[in-house]
């Protein structure tokens, strides 16, 4: 009888960014050059680093790739996660192989509910340049060769069905493209909610804390030059993960 045991398991972590400055300092946007793209507040850097350590302990396996939204708060969160990986891991080879890439498809939902008219950029010119954004990330970890799923920012005015479709596409495409690796998606609360509710059917995620995260796992079966993947299951979703949901 042919074995049905998987060749290995793939882990995927989806994480919301850390504490954004404009939600604690309401005067920040009045003088900011880019009021639509707030940085982390000081406590956010600490939270991101500590969350990175907690995730590594929960995961029990190395993270091979990180994909991150182009918004500054996500990039700064990613930099702290990478720092935590290097701090925690005793395997220098594993940490040197960690790669980070920017993915426009992981960006904030682009509508006036998330980005009010008074802070939105003129003509929806976000001013994102991949080369400039990469300077925020640790040089040794940045992967310049990855082909993005979204070549540019999504069109402004996204409705809920479009937002959900976008995150589902990015989640599934990245998981399959890098099926032999453990990956992390650093995104926004809406992205975490979509991924969790995609895996947990008939579920509505109604709150994601700063650095709230979920760890997913699926079996991978190799077949010569192809592979078959099982369904993702949630490995971690409790009060410490910072995600609240209800069944419907």
N, C-alpha and C positions, 0 to 999 in steps of 0.2 A: 504494500500500500504506500502510495506517495505521501510524504510528510506534508502536513498543512501548517507547520510552524513557519513563521516569517523569518526572512533572512536577517532582518533587523527592524528596529522601530525608529521612526522619525519623530522628533519633538519640535513643537512650534510654540513660541511664547508671543502673546500679543499684549502690548503695554501702552497705557496712556502716559503722556508726558508728565513731568513734575509741575510744581506750583508756578503759575504764570504771574508776572509782576503786576499787570494792570488790574487784576482782580483783588489785589491787596492795597495797591497804591492807585487810587482812582484819579489822581491828578497826572499820572504818567502820560496818558494819551494826549493831553493838551499841548505838550511840548515835544512829543516824539516825532521824528522824521518819518517813521514807518509805524503809525499807530495800529495797523492791522497785524503787526508781527511782533508781539511783546516777547521779551526775554524771560528767563526764569528769575524769580526772586531768590534772595540768598538762601533761604531755607530749602528752596527747590533743588539746589545743587546737592545739598546734604541728603535730601530724600531720595534723589535719583541714585546716588552712590550706594546708599544703604539698601535700596530696592534691588540694585544689581547684585549685591551680595546675597540677599534673601532668595532671589530667583535662582542663583547658582546652587544654593543649598537645597532648594526644593527640587530642582531639575536633576541634580546628581550626574549630569552629563555636560560636556562642553557645548558652548554655542559656537557655531561655525560662521554664521552670517547674520548681520543685522541690516535691516532695511528701514529707512527712516523718512518721515514726512519732511518736506523742505522748510517748514516753519521753524523759526529760531528756537522756540521752546523745546521742540522735539530734537533738534540737532544738539542742543546743549545737554539734554537728557541722555542722548546717545553717547556723547563724550564721557559723561560720568559713568555710564554702564560699562564702557570699554575700560575705564580706569579701574572699576570694581573687578572686572574680569582679570586684569593684570595683577591686582592686589591679592585676589583670592587664590588664583590658580598657581599650583606649584609646577605645572607642566609648561615650560617656556615654549616648547614647540607648538602646543595647542594655542597659546595666547598669540603667538606670532602669526598663526594661520587665520585668526579671526579677521573677517573682512566686513567693511561697512559701506553701504551704498545708499544714495538718495533716490527715493521713488515718489514722483509727483502724485501717483495714484493713492498714496496714503495720507494726502493732505486733509486739512479741515474740510467739513462740508461747506460748500461755497454758495451761501445764500445769506440774506440779511438777518436771519435768525442767529447765525453764528458770527457774522461780521456786519454790524450795523452800518447804515449809509454814512453816518458821520465819521467813520474811521476807514471805510473801504477805499482802496486806491483809485485814483482817477483812471477812467477807461479800463479798469480791471488789469492794470499793469502791475503785477506783483513785485517786479524787480528781482525775481529769483534768477540767479545765474549759477549753474551747477559748479563751475570752477571756483567761484567765490564762496559758495556754501560749503564746499569740501574743506576749505581752510579752517572751518570751525571744528572739524573732526580730527582725531589723531592721525597724523600722516602715515604712520606705519600700518594702520588698519584700513585706510581708504582704498576701495577698489574702483579704479577708473574704467575698468573694462566691461562692467556689467551693462547689458542692454536693458534700458528701462521699459516697463510696460506702458507707462504714459510718457510720451516724449515731451509733453507740455502740460501746463496746469489745465484741469477740467474747466469747462465753461461755467461762468458764474450763473446762478439762478437754479441750482440743483433742487429738485423735489425729492421727497423721501424715497421713492422707488428707484430713482437714478442713483442716489447716494448709496443705497443698499446694493444695487447691482455693481457699482464701482468697487466697493470694498470686497464683495464676494469674488469678483473677478481677480483682483489683485491677490487676495488670500490664496485662492485655489491655484492660480498660475505660478506664484512664487513657490508654493509648497511642492507642486509637481516638477517645476524646473530644477529645484534643488532637493529632490527627494532623498538623496543620500546624505543630506546634511541637516543638522538642527539649526533652525532659524528663529530670529526674533523680529517682530514688527513693532516699531515705535511710532505711534500714531496719536489719534485724538479719541476722546470718549466715545464718539459715534462709531469709530472703527472697531474699538474693543466690543462694543455692544453688538454690532453686526456679526462679527466673527463668533461670539459666544452664542447668539441666538440662531446662527446657522448650524452650529453643532448640536445645541440643545433645542430640539424642535418644540414648537408651541411655547416659546419663552420670550418674554419681553424684558430686556435689560433697562432699568429705569435710573440707575446711578452708577457711575464709575469714578472712584476717588482718583486724585492725583497719584500717578504710578500704580493705579489698579491694574492687575494683570491676570491672565489666565494661561495655564499651561495645557497644551493639547498634545496628544500622542496618537500615532497610527502605525499599523504594521505595514511593512514593505516586503513584497515577494518579488524576487528577481527571476526573470525568464530570458536567459541569453542576453540579448541587447536591449530588452525592454523591461518594464516592471509593472506590477499590479499593486495598487495601494488599497488598504482597507480604510474604513471610516475613522475619522478623527474622534477621539473621546477626550473629555475633560479630565485632567489629572489633578488640577488644583482649582478649586473655586469655593472658598470659604470667607469668613469675615476678614482674615488677614490679607486676602487678595484684593479687597476693596471694590468688589462688584456686587451690586444688588439687583435681583431679578425676580420675576413672578411668572407663574404658569398661567396660560390662558387657553 
